[in-house]
Amino acid sequence: MKMPQDIIIKPVITERSTMDAAEGKYTFAVAPSSTKTEIRQAAEKLFSVKVLKVNTVNYGGKKKRMGVHRGFTSSWKKAVVTIDTNPKAQTFLVEGGKSSQSSRKFKTEIEEFGFGQ
């Protein structure tokens, strides 16, 4: 079992990710072996938000050289996590046909993302 801190490594802060954060889309560098389901569960546990969608992309390492030495930069995986910016209370039926609402509260933004909003 992976810990959420092992799955989400760090936020990716660029011009585009900063603009997308206003729409509820947050970009993270994640462990290359992690799945979308693991990323969703880690984000919900770490940041107390409701995740609607997870998009991932794998980046291969680039060829680099330093003088006569050649090599590759590290490969990495990026995940764009879309959160629910307007969470509603969930309604469900309980015994006796009565309806009940869940009292779970979700945040509408991730303050720890790495920049001031």
Secondary structure as GFF3:
##gff-version 3
##sequence-region A 1 117
A	DSSP	alpha_helix	4	7	.	.	.	ID=ss1
A	DSSP	beta_strand	8	11	.	.	.	ID=ss2
A	DSSP	alpha_helix	15	21	.	.	.	ID=ss3
A	DSSP	beta_strand	25	30	.	.	.	ID=ss4
A	DSSP	alpha_helix	36	47	.	.	.	ID=ss5
A	DSSP	beta_strand	51	59	.	.	.	ID=ss6
A	DSSP	beta_strand	63	66	.	.	.	ID=ss7
A	DSSP	beta_strand	69	72	.	.	.	ID=ss8
A	DSSP	beta_strand	76	83	.	.	.	ID=ss9
A	DSSP	beta_strand	91	93	.	.	.	ID=ss10
A	DSSP	three_ten_helix	95	97	.	.	.	ID=ss11
A	DSSP	beta_strand	99	101	.	.	.	ID=ss12
A	DSSP	three_ten_helix	111	113	.	.	.	ID=ss13
###
